[in-house]
Amino acid sequence: MDITWVTERVALGGGIWNARNMEELAQGGVTHVLNMQIEFDDRPLAERHGIRVLWNPTDDDFLLKSPELLKRGVDFALEALDDPEARLYVHCAAGVHRAPMMTLAVLCAMEWKMEAAMALIETRRPAADFADVYVESVRRFLDSRVESEARNSE
């Protein structure tokens, strides 16, 4: 399996693709999978292991991603990580663009500073490539969260 643990509870990497790899994730303690790839839905592979999967299909097209797309993934991740025993695997097909983008959004939603989160991800997973448009997508998502929280506190 092409998996990189970024923190003790959050990993990112490439596609799962088959039952053997899903079993390996389950044996490694993964409880939740956030699948960003459009190419393959992991849900059928995860059922027998009791792993919860969010399929959040995303094209790797180097276009801005909507705040709603990132919010779906972040909400799933934060809900999962509320359980201290949960371990989250964020992936796309290769673990180079979409999964690092979503992992960045998750870490920033967990109060990490963007630059520190990017440095951690790049240090742990040198193959990660933060395309400018994907970083801008995360910035817009974070701005939308701040605006939403401000509206809700009024």
FENTA-V904826 format. One record per residue. RES is the residue in three letters. SS is DSSP state (A for helix, B for strand, O for the rest). Layout:
BEGIN
RES:SS + RES:SS
END
This chain:
BEGIN
MET:O + ASP:O + ILE:B + THR:B + TRP:B + VAL:O + THR:O + GLU:O + ARG:O + VAL:B + ALA:B + LEU:B + GLY:B + GLY:O + GLY:O + ILE:O + TRP:O + ASN:O + ALA:A + ARG:A + ASN:A + MET:A + GLU:A + GLU:A + LEU:A + ALA:A + GLN:A + GLY:O + GLY:O + VAL:O + THR:O + HIS:B + VAL:B + LEU:B + ASN:B + MET:B + GLN:B + ILE:O + GLU:O + PHE:O + ASP:O + ASP:O + ARG:A + PRO:A + LEU:A + ALA:A + GLU:A + ARG:A + HIS:A + GLY:O + ILE:O + ARG:B + VAL:B + LEU:B + TRP:B + ASN:B + PRO:B + THR:B + ASP:O + ASP:O + ASP:O + PHE:O + LEU:O + LEU:O + LYS:O + SER:O + PRO:A + GLU:A + LEU:A + LEU:A + LYS:A + ARG:A + GLY:A + VAL:A + ASP:A + PHE:A + ALA:A + LEU:A + GLU:A + ALA:A + LEU:A + ASP:O + ASP:O + PRO:O + GLU:O + ALA:O + ARG:O + LEU:B + TYR:B + VAL:B + HIS:B + CYS:O + ALA:O + ALA:O + GLY:O + VAL:O + HIS:O + ARG:A + ALA:A + PRO:A + MET:A + MET:A + THR:A + LEU:A + ALA:A + VAL:A + LEU:A + CYS:A + ALA:A + MET:O + GLU:O + TRP:O + LYS:O + MET:A + GLU:A + ALA:A + ALA:A + MET:A + ALA:A + LEU:A + ILE:A + GLU:A + THR:A + ARG:A + ARG:O + PRO:O + ALA:O + ALA:O + ASP:O + PHE:O + ALA:O + ASP:A + VAL:A + TYR:A + VAL:A + GLU:A + SER:A + VAL:A + ARG:A + ARG:A + PHE:A + LEU:A + ASP:A + SER:A + ARG:A + VAL:A + GLU:A + SER:A + GLU:A + ALA:A + ARG:A + ASN:A + SER:A + GLU:O
END
